Amino acid sequence: MPKLSVLLPLFWTVLAFAEVPGTVGYNGVLFTCPESGPCNGYSYMGPITFRLWDDPASTDPAHLVWEETQEGVKVEGGFFHVDLGSVKPLGPDAFAGPRWLDVQVGEEPPLKPRSPVGSVPFALACKDAVSLQGQAPTAFAQASHVHAIADVTGLQAALDGKAAVAHNHDDLYYRKAEVDTALAGKAAVGVSYTKAESDELYATKGHSHAISDVTGLQAALDGKEEKGTCFTKSEVMKMMEDLKKDILSQLGKACPSDMVQVGDFCVDRYEASIWERKDGKAVDCAALQAAVDEAVLKNWSESDVYLGYKSSDCGVGAIAMCNYRQYGSPPGCSSEDACDDYPAEFPDSGNWSKPLYACAIKGVMPSRSMTWFQAAQACANAGKHLITNLEWQTAVAGTVDPGANDGADGSCNTSSNGARKTGLGASKCVSKYGVEDMIGNLWEWVDLWGQAGPVTTSYNAGTAVTPWPSSYGDGGDRTWNVNGQAGSNGTGGWTTGLPFAALRGGRWGSGAGAGAFAFNANIGPSQWYWDMGLRCARGL
């Protein structure tokens, strides 16, 4: 799992006059930061644990105030929202003093540093603004009432046990019933209570007043102590929108979650797969990754994910994966035709009537058996472009070339019996920018056309040569047919005069010939095969 960092939280709660909520809303943004390359918004589905501490760094359980784990938290593009206290009540002491919150995503270590809890969560104390210490407004002495001066001495004695000229309330609130008891048998005069007055005027904790104030007791007690700041829903929504704008401003022109930044452009993190939404809507790559992750957690098989269907989950209340399906790599396909299941509405020419979308999705087989034209259109529909030869060569830098190794140890898949799923070679087959599987696995179309030269005795059609000096990788990276005819499906083989469209990196069976400088000019843009895939890029 990538290293997580940078959490930008916003606490909020809303005071409802009928009932104060017992939870604290928490909005955050998670970023994934690979060992190399920039941070990006993180997509995730799973448990997140939240803990409140009364110390910013101590791990002593004595300093742990509260803890809960929320299952199935959905993080899209880094953004998420939870209601703290919805699993384990926060309790009356949760915010009784300075507090720090730590957040733990799944089995990852808790994020550091802990976030100090600002003033907004203390709005939970606003419960006392409508039900003072659990008492309804009708339980309190009213704002406007008078009683005979003869009652004053007895009232003061009843309230604090002494007939002193001045007294302290010592954090006690006086309820209407207590005042009524104190006045029992007295000649109370003109007592009148109104709901508006009792809603607005309450005794303040810890204050003193002179005996002369008793005839205007409420006037002496109406300096209310502020318990916290309460916000209306519209104010909270505005704060959230302002926070989002601020975050986007800080991110600037960051790459989307399925891509990594290389210089001034973005590159697909994995070899791409081609998808559709069954309802005809555009495919959002981040939402698709979240759907795949959810399906995997629900034990969907590879075939289920590919087709976007599992009978137990695709009925009423269907999960998101039921909205999608993949093309170009059916499970078990082992030939160019078997892997080529693109619909007629997305033909080899790329002149589609139904759009398909290229996304870099972790945990699936990358799509293959597409022409250059289909690859270019799938990238364009996803708001990207087919990676250029220059972009590809820049992004591959730092990928360790395994030579003729078989990739079983997680290195680049150059000498095996077939392609592998995305995301499995992240530990070794990764460039210094965080781009995976550029060497081996599948040949990758790049945005480069050229005209093959005449066939000669030394460079026959389809001939592979090794022109690179030993200082380039392991010296074994090959070029295919940079001086000859190009192949095309449907033309009977090698075709004179057909432009080539370049492929880069090599495939699973290229052995030492695969690498950062492997270049294939054998193939025309109308060719497809089951070892040919794609990768997209886009500008910042």
Secondary structure as GFF3:
##gff-version 3
##sequence-region A 1 540
A	DSSP	beta_strand	4	5	.	.	.	ID=ss1
A	DSSP	beta_strand	10	12	.	.	.	ID=ss2
A	DSSP	beta_strand	24	29	.	.	.	ID=ss3
A	DSSP	beta_strand	31	32	.	.	.	ID=ss4
A	DSSP	beta_strand	40	41	.	.	.	ID=ss5
A	DSSP	beta_strand	44	53	.	.	.	ID=ss6
A	DSSP	three_ten_helix	61	63	.	.	.	ID=ss7
A	DSSP	beta_strand	64	75	.	.	.	ID=ss8
A	DSSP	beta_strand	79	84	.	.	.	ID=ss9
A	DSSP	beta_strand	100	105	.	.	.	ID=ss10
A	DSSP	beta_strand	115	116	.	.	.	ID=ss11
A	DSSP	three_ten_helix	120	126	.	.	.	ID=ss12
A	DSSP	alpha_helix	127	130	.	.	.	ID=ss13
A	DSSP	three_ten_helix	132	134	.	.	.	ID=ss14
A	DSSP	three_ten_helix	137	139	.	.	.	ID=ss15
A	DSSP	beta_strand	144	147	.	.	.	ID=ss16
A	DSSP	alpha_helix	151	160	.	.	.	ID=ss17
A	DSSP	beta_strand	166	168	.	.	.	ID=ss18
A	DSSP	alpha_helix	176	183	.	.	.	ID=ss19
A	DSSP	beta_strand	188	192	.	.	.	ID=ss20
A	DSSP	alpha_helix	195	200	.	.	.	ID=ss21
A	DSSP	beta_strand	208	210	.	.	.	ID=ss22
A	DSSP	three_ten_helix	211	216	.	.	.	ID=ss23
A	DSSP	alpha_helix	217	221	.	.	.	ID=ss24
A	DSSP	alpha_helix	233	251	.	.	.	ID=ss25
A	DSSP	beta_strand	259	262	.	.	.	ID=ss26
A	DSSP	beta_strand	265	268	.	.	.	ID=ss27
A	DSSP	beta_strand	273	277	.	.	.	ID=ss28
A	DSSP	alpha_helix	285	297	.	.	.	ID=ss29
A	DSSP	alpha_helix	302	307	.	.	.	ID=ss30
A	DSSP	three_ten_helix	320	323	.	.	.	ID=ss31
A	DSSP	beta_strand	324	327	.	.	.	ID=ss32
A	DSSP	alpha_helix	336	339	.	.	.	ID=ss33
A	DSSP	beta_strand	357	359	.	.	.	ID=ss34
A	DSSP	alpha_helix	372	381	.	.	.	ID=ss35
A	DSSP	beta_strand	385	386	.	.	.	ID=ss36
A	DSSP	alpha_helix	389	395	.	.	.	ID=ss37
A	DSSP	beta_strand	443	450	.	.	.	ID=ss38
A	DSSP	beta_strand	464	465	.	.	.	ID=ss39
A	DSSP	beta_strand	479	480	.	.	.	ID=ss40
A	DSSP	beta_strand	486	488	.	.	.	ID=ss41
A	DSSP	beta_strand	493	495	.	.	.	ID=ss42
A	DSSP	beta_strand	500	504	.	.	.	ID=ss43
A	DSSP	three_ten_helix	511	513	.	.	.	ID=ss44
A	DSSP	beta_strand	519	520	.	.	.	ID=ss45
A	DSSP	beta_strand	532	533	.	.	.	ID=ss46
A	DSSP	beta_strand	536	539	.	.	.	ID=ss47
###
